[in-house]
Amino acid sequence: MKKEDFYRNARHDLPGPLAGVRIIDATTAWAGPMASCLLADYGADVIRVSMPGDEGLPWQPFIGGTSRSFAEETINRNKRSVAIDLRQPEGVDAFLALVTSADVVVENFKPGTFAGWGIGYDDCRKVKQDIVYLSVSGWGQFGPESQRPGYDPGALAHSGWMALNGEKDGPPSKAPTFLADDLSGLHGALAVLAALRHRDATGEGQHVDVSLLDSIIYQSNGYLTLGATGDSLERWGSEVRVCAPTNCYECSDGHVFMALILDSHWVRLTEVLGRPELGKDPRYLTNEDRVAHRTEVDSLVADWCRDRPKDEVVSAIDAAGIVIAAVNTFADAAQDPHVLERDLLQNTTLIDGSSAPLTGPAAKFSRTPVRVRHGAPRPNQHTDEILEEVGVTKEQLAKLRDAGIID
């Protein structure tokens, strides 16, 4: 299918399938903002609420040729912004005024923080009975660990995930990306959509509780079940426990990763390797046999790959219908024709006047296409505009600003 065929019935008068949904995004760091980022990408009107003086996420590295942090532009694009001091009574009133116009509130402070400020779920429900209120935290709203601070690597370590990550003979290793944060954002966004579906059917809002720990355990392939039933899980590095040969193999100019599961693919692979007799060798006929002789079959593939360039290896094995890919850097991926055709880089104007190729949404919608509409706003960029939308007068805005309640 060609791209133009997929989008032949597209509407371009809407920002996405969530057009008309308003979300109040009172989040920090990564997990909570990722949930609201996904919803913003899909067309929701996401209003980011930060404290006066907040500078956003000035995490390095900055995007080349700009003064903008990769983190800020990744998770706060497609949002509007307002700066309100939520610790002050007047700020609470302004926040609750926003809630009256909203479908969803997202927050990711330590459990109990927002309730202590007067903007918890019960407070918001008083002014908007059917509000969907998403709380994202390290350990969840209840449980013996719920009051501990929580960040991504802590959840990876606590869950058992980190113990399985790394080479066989090496130490445990964290993920190179914010994996638990990202998964919490994904689960949070999905849970919001489920809660909105329930609200539309029944008129009932609800409090949604998503934690980093729960999210990473849920996405760990059922390994918690194996751990609970006595399985001695071990680190496997790039190998896959249940099939062989499946591994990362060194070539003359880099690495490739190959995954072989089907017995018929083993026969094809032996032909590519120039060893067709091994396709009939009783030691390797089935996947179970090959797993039992993992070292030998891995060595066969490794020896064949070692002196060949990775493009040649990929071309030969791919032609045999076997799953293989070059191990790219992100710089390689950014030049890949398929990545570009999938709109995974979208040139976007940033607030400093520069432009940058921001990562595009993963899901494609044939009727309501989604895109990076604009970069991240300044933390206080739309304060007056947004508060006026919920009935705050210019005189009231001036008083709030003089008192330091808004920025």
C-alpha positions as CSV (number, residue, x, y, z in Angstrom):
1,M,0.0,0.0,0.0
2,K,1.2,3.5,-0.8
3,K,1.0,6.3,1.8
4,E,-1.5,8.3,-0.3
5,D,-3.8,5.3,-0.6
6,F,-3.8,4.9,3.2
7,Y,-4.8,8.5,3.7
8,R,-7.1,8.8,0.7
9,N,-10.2,9.5,3.0
10,A,-8.3,11.7,5.5
11,R,-9.9,14.7,7.1
12,H,-7.5,17.7,7.6
13,D,-9.9,19.9,9.6
14,L,-9.3,18.1,12.9
15,P,-6.1,17.8,15.0
16,G,-6.8,14.1,15.5
17,P,-9.4,11.6,16.8
18,L,-9.4,13.2,20.3
19,A,-10.4,16.6,19.0
20,G,-12.8,18.2,21.6
21,V,-11.3,16.4,24.6
22,R,-9.7,18.7,27.1
23,I,-7.0,17.5,29.5
24,I,-5.5,19.4,32.5
25,D,-1.9,18.2,32.7
26,A,-0.4,19.0,36.1
27,T,2.7,16.8,35.8
28,T,6.5,16.8,36.2
29,A,9.4,14.7,35.0
30,W,8.6,12.1,32.3
31,A,5.9,9.5,33.0
32,G,2.9,11.8,33.6
33,P,3.9,14.1,30.7
34,M,4.3,11.1,28.4
35,A,0.7,10.1,29.1
36,S,-0.6,13.5,28.2
37,C,1.8,13.8,25.3
38,L,0.2,10.8,23.7
39,L,-3.3,12.3,24.1
40,A,-2.1,15.6,22.8
41,D,-0.6,13.9,19.7
42,Y,-4.0,12.3,19.1
43,G,-5.7,15.7,19.0
44,A,-6.7,16.4,22.6
45,D,-6.5,20.0,23.9
46,V,-3.8,19.4,26.6
47,I,-3.2,22.3,29.0
48,R,0.1,21.9,30.9
49,V,-0.1,23.5,34.4
50,S,3.2,24.4,35.9
51,M,4.3,26.6,38.8
52,P,5.3,30.2,38.3
53,G,9.1,30.4,37.5
54,D,9.1,26.8,36.1
55,E,11.6,26.5,33.3
56,G,10.3,23.2,31.9
57,L,12.7,20.3,31.4
58,P,16.1,21.8,30.6
59,W,17.7,18.4,30.4
60,Q,20.7,18.0,28.1
61,P,21.5,17.3,25.4
62,F,19.9,20.2,23.6
63,I,18.7,19.6,20.0
64,G,21.4,20.5,17.6
65,G,21.1,24.0,16.2
66,T,18.5,25.1,18.8
67,S,18.4,26.2,22.4
68,R,15.8,23.6,23.2
69,S,16.1,20.4,25.4
70,F,15.3,17.1,23.7
71,A,13.2,16.2,26.7
72,E,11.1,19.3,26.8
73,E,10.3,19.1,23.1
74,T,9.7,15.3,23.2
75,I,7.0,15.3,25.9
76,N,5.5,18.8,25.9
77,R,4.9,19.3,22.2
78,N,1.3,19.8,21.0
79,K,0.3,21.3,24.4
80,R,-0.8,24.7,25.6
81,S,0.6,26.0,28.9
82,V,-0.5,28.0,32.0
83,A,1.5,28.9,35.1
84,I,-0.4,28.7,38.4
85,D,0.8,28.4,42.0
86,L,-1.2,25.4,43.1
87,R,-0.1,25.8,46.7
88,Q,-2.0,29.0,47.2
89,P,-5.8,29.2,47.7
90,E,-6.3,31.5,44.8
91,G,-4.3,29.1,42.6
92,V,-6.5,26.2,43.8
93,D,-9.5,28.2,42.7
94,A,-8.0,28.9,39.3
95,F,-7.1,25.2,38.9
96,L,-10.6,24.1,39.8
97,A,-12.0,26.6,37.3
98,L,-10.0,24.8,34.6
99,V,-11.3,21.4,35.8
100,T,-14.9,22.5,35.3
101,S,-14.1,22.8,31.6
102,A,-12.1,19.6,31.3
103,D,-12.7,15.9,30.7
104,V,-9.5,14.6,32.3
105,V,-6.9,15.6,34.9
106,V,-3.4,14.1,34.8
107,E,-1.0,14.4,37.8
108,N,2.1,12.5,38.9
109,F,3.0,13.9,42.3
110,K,3.6,11.7,45.3
111,P,0.3,10.2,46.4
112,G,-1.6,12.6,48.7
113,T,0.2,15.7,47.5
114,F,-2.7,17.1,45.4
115,A,-5.3,16.1,48.0
116,G,-3.3,18.1,50.6
117,W,-3.4,21.1,48.3
118,G,-7.1,20.8,47.8
119,I,-7.0,19.6,44.2
120,G,-7.2,15.8,44.6
121,Y,-9.7,13.6,43.0
122,D,-12.4,14.2,45.5
123,D,-11.9,18.0,45.2
124,C,-12.1,17.9,41.5
125,R,-15.1,15.6,41.5
126,K,-17.0,18.3,43.5
127,V,-16.7,20.8,40.6
128,K,-16.9,18.2,37.8
129,Q,-18.8,15.1,38.8
130,D,-17.7,13.0,35.8
131,I,-14.0,14.0,35.7
132,V,-11.5,11.3,34.8
133,Y,-8.5,11.8,37.1
134,L,-5.3,9.9,36.3
135,S,-2.6,9.7,39.0
136,V,0.8,8.4,37.9
137,S,3.4,7.5,40.5
138,G,6.3,5.3,41.2
139,W,4.6,2.7,43.4
140,G,0.9,3.5,43.2
141,Q,-1.8,5.2,45.3
142,F,-1.8,2.4,47.9
143,G,0.5,-0.4,49.2
144,P,3.4,-0.4,51.7
145,E,5.8,1.4,49.3
146,S,3.3,4.0,48.0
147,Q,4.8,7.0,49.8
148,R,8.3,6.4,48.6
149,P,9.7,8.6,45.9
150,G,9.9,6.7,42.6
151,Y,11.9,7.1,39.4
152,D,12.4,5.0,36.4
153,P,15.5,3.0,37.4
154,G,14.1,2.3,40.8
155,A,11.1,0.6,39.3
156,L,13.3,-1.4,36.9
157,A,15.4,-2.6,39.8
158,H,12.5,-3.3,42.2
159,S,10.4,-5.2,39.6
160,G,13.0,-7.8,38.7
161,W,13.4,-6.4,35.2
162,M,16.9,-5.0,35.8
163,A,18.2,-8.4,37.1
164,L,17.4,-9.9,33.7
165,N,19.0,-7.1,31.6
166,G,22.6,-7.3,30.6
167,E,25.1,-9.8,29.4
168,K,25.2,-13.3,30.9
169,D,28.5,-12.7,32.7
170,G,27.9,-9.0,33.5
171,P,26.1,-7.0,36.2
172,P,22.4,-6.1,36.0
173,S,21.8,-3.1,33.7
174,K,19.2,-0.4,33.4
175,A,17.4,0.3,30.1
176,P,19.1,3.0,27.9
177,T,15.8,4.9,27.6
178,F,13.1,5.8,30.2
179,L,11.4,2.5,29.8
180,A,9.3,2.3,33.0
181,D,8.3,6.0,32.5
182,D,7.3,5.5,28.9
183,L,5.3,2.3,29.6
184,S,3.5,4.2,32.5
185,G,2.7,6.9,30.0
186,L,1.3,4.4,27.6
187,H,-0.8,2.6,30.2
188,G,-1.9,5.9,31.6
189,A,-3.1,7.2,28.2
190,L,-4.8,3.8,27.4
191,A,-6.5,3.9,30.9
192,V,-7.8,7.4,30.3
193,L,-9.4,6.3,27.0
194,A,-11.0,3.4,28.7
195,A,-12.3,5.6,31.5
196,L,-13.7,8.1,29.0
197,R,-15.5,5.3,27.2
198,H,-17.1,4.3,30.5
199,R,-18.0,7.9,31.2
200,D,-19.7,8.2,27.8
201,A,-21.7,5.1,28.5
202,T,-22.6,5.7,32.1
203,G,-21.9,9.4,33.0
204,E,-19.5,8.2,35.7
205,G,-16.0,9.6,36.1
206,Q,-13.3,7.8,38.2
207,H,-9.9,7.9,39.7
208,V,-7.3,6.0,37.6
209,D,-4.1,4.7,39.4
210,V,-1.1,3.9,37.2
211,S,2.4,3.2,38.6
212,L,5.8,2.7,37.1
213,L,6.2,-0.6,39.0
214,D,2.9,-2.0,37.8
215,S,3.6,-1.0,34.2
216,I,7.0,-2.5,33.9
217,I,5.9,-5.7,35.6
218,Y,2.9,-6.0,33.3
219,Q,5.1,-5.6,30.3
220,S,7.7,-8.2,31.4
221,N,6.2,-11.1,29.4
222,G,4.7,-12.9,32.3
223,Y,8.0,-13.3,34.1
224,L,6.4,-12.4,37.4
225,T,4.3,-15.6,37.0
226,L,7.5,-17.6,36.3
227,G,9.2,-16.1,39.4
228,A,6.2,-16.9,41.5
229,T,6.3,-20.5,40.5
230,G,10.0,-21.1,41.0
231,D,11.5,-20.6,37.6
232,S,15.2,-19.6,37.9
233,L,15.3,-16.7,35.5
234,E,18.7,-15.7,34.3
235,R,20.2,-13.0,32.1
236,W,20.6,-14.0,28.5
237,G,22.1,-10.9,26.9
238,S,21.1,-10.7,23.3
239,E,20.3,-14.4,23.1
240,V,16.7,-15.6,23.4
241,R,16.1,-18.4,25.8
242,V,13.5,-20.3,23.8
243,C,15.1,-20.4,20.3
244,A,18.4,-20.7,18.5
245,P,20.2,-19.3,16.6
246,T,18.8,-16.0,17.8
247,N,21.5,-13.5,18.7
248,C,23.5,-10.4,17.9
249,Y,26.3,-11.3,15.5
250,E,29.4,-9.3,14.7
251,C,30.2,-8.4,11.1
252,S,33.2,-6.7,9.6
253,D,31.7,-3.3,9.9
254,G,29.2,-3.6,12.7
255,H,26.5,-6.0,14.0
256,V,23.3,-7.6,12.9
257,F,20.5,-9.3,14.9
258,M,18.9,-12.5,13.6
259,A,15.9,-14.3,15.0
260,L,15.3,-17.9,13.8
261,I,12.4,-19.9,15.1
262,L,10.9,-22.0,12.4
263,D,12.5,-25.3,11.5
264,S,12.1,-24.6,7.8
265,H,14.1,-21.4,8.2
266,W,17.0,-23.4,9.6
267,V,17.1,-25.4,6.4
268,R,17.2,-22.1,4.4
269,L,19.8,-20.6,6.7
270,T,22.2,-23.6,6.2
271,E,22.0,-23.0,2.4
272,V,22.9,-19.3,2.9
273,L,25.8,-20.4,5.1
274,G,27.0,-22.8,2.4
275,R,26.4,-25.8,4.7
276,P,23.2,-27.4,3.3
277,E,24.1,-30.8,4.9
278,L,23.5,-29.3,8.3
279,G,19.8,-28.8,7.4
280,K,19.5,-32.6,7.7
281,D,21.8,-33.0,10.7
282,P,19.7,-34.7,13.4
283,R,21.4,-32.5,16.0
284,Y,19.7,-29.4,14.6
285,L,16.5,-30.6,13.0
286,T,14.1,-28.9,15.5
287,N,14.2,-25.7,17.5
288,E,14.4,-27.8,20.6
289,D,17.5,-29.6,19.2
290,R,19.1,-26.3,18.2
291,V,18.5,-24.8,21.7
292,A,20.2,-27.9,23.1
293,H,23.2,-27.2,20.8
294,R,23.0,-23.4,21.1
295,T,26.8,-22.9,21.3
296,E,27.5,-24.8,18.1
297,V,24.7,-23.2,16.0
298,D,25.7,-19.7,17.3
299,S,29.3,-20.4,16.3
300,L,28.3,-21.4,12.8
301,V,26.4,-18.1,12.2
302,A,29.0,-16.0,14.0
303,D,31.9,-17.5,11.9
304,W,30.0,-16.8,8.6
305,C,29.1,-13.2,9.6
306,R,32.4,-12.1,11.0
307,D,34.3,-11.3,7.8
308,R,31.3,-10.0,5.8
309,P,29.9,-6.5,5.8
310,K,26.5,-6.2,7.6
311,D,24.7,-5.1,4.4
312,E,25.8,-8.3,2.6
313,V,24.7,-10.4,5.6
314,V,21.3,-8.7,5.9
315,S,20.7,-9.0,2.1
316,A,21.5,-12.7,2.0
317,I,19.6,-13.8,5.0
318,D,16.6,-11.5,4.4
319,A,16.4,-13.0,0.9
320,A,15.9,-16.4,2.5
321,G,12.8,-15.0,4.4
322,I,14.6,-15.0,7.8
323,V,14.2,-12.1,10.2
324,I,17.3,-10.1,10.4
325,A,18.2,-6.4,10.8
326,A,21.4,-4.3,11.0
327,V,22.1,-3.0,14.4
328,N,21.7,0.7,13.7
329,T,22.5,3.8,15.8
330,F,19.7,6.4,16.1
331,A,21.8,8.5,13.7
332,D,21.5,5.6,11.2
333,A,17.8,5.3,11.8
334,A,17.3,9.0,11.3
335,Q,18.5,8.5,7.7
336,D,16.6,5.3,7.0
337,P,14.1,5.7,4.1
338,H,11.5,3.6,5.8
339,V,11.7,5.6,9.0
340,L,11.3,8.8,6.9
341,E,8.4,7.4,4.9
342,R,6.6,6.5,8.1
343,D,6.8,10.2,9.2
344,L,8.7,9.4,12.3
345,L,10.7,12.6,11.9
346,Q,8.6,15.7,11.4
347,N,10.2,19.1,10.9
348,T,8.7,21.4,13.6
349,T,9.0,25.1,14.4
350,L,10.2,25.7,18.0
351,I,9.6,28.7,20.2
352,D,13.1,30.0,19.9
353,G,12.5,30.4,16.1
354,S,14.5,27.4,15.2
355,S,13.2,24.2,13.7
356,A,14.0,20.6,14.5
357,P,13.0,17.1,13.3
358,L,10.8,15.9,16.2
359,T,9.7,12.2,16.5
360,G,6.3,11.7,15.0
361,P,3.4,9.7,16.6
362,A,3.6,6.0,16.3
363,A,0.0,5.3,15.4
364,K,-1.4,6.3,12.0
365,F,-5.1,7.2,11.5
366,S,-6.5,7.0,8.0
367,R,-9.5,9.3,8.7
368,T,-8.1,11.6,11.3
369,P,-4.3,11.9,10.7
370,V,-2.1,13.0,13.6
371,R,1.1,15.0,13.6
372,V,3.4,17.2,15.6
373,R,1.5,20.4,15.2
374,H,3.9,22.6,17.2
375,G,6.8,22.4,19.6
376,A,6.6,22.7,23.4
377,P,5.3,26.1,24.7
378,R,6.9,28.3,27.3
379,P,5.6,27.2,30.7
380,N,3.5,30.4,30.9
381,Q,2.8,31.0,27.3
382,H,-1.0,30.7,27.3
383,T,-1.9,31.7,30.9
384,D,-4.2,34.6,30.1
385,E,-5.8,33.0,27.1
386,I,-6.6,29.8,28.9
387,L,-7.9,31.4,32.1
388,E,-10.1,33.8,30.1
389,E,-11.6,30.7,28.5
390,V,-13.0,29.6,31.9
391,G,-14.3,33.1,32.9
392,V,-11.4,34.8,34.6
393,T,-11.6,38.5,33.8
394,K,-8.6,40.7,32.9
395,E,-9.0,42.5,36.2
396,Q,-8.8,39.2,38.1
397,L,-5.8,38.2,36.0
398,A,-4.0,41.4,36.9
399,K,-4.6,40.8,40.6
400,L,-3.5,37.2,40.4
401,R,-0.3,38.2,38.6
402,D,0.4,41.0,41.1
403,A,0.0,38.4,43.9
404,G,2.4,36.0,42.2
405,I,-0.3,33.3,41.8
406,I,0.0,33.2,38.0
407,D,2.9,33.9,35.7
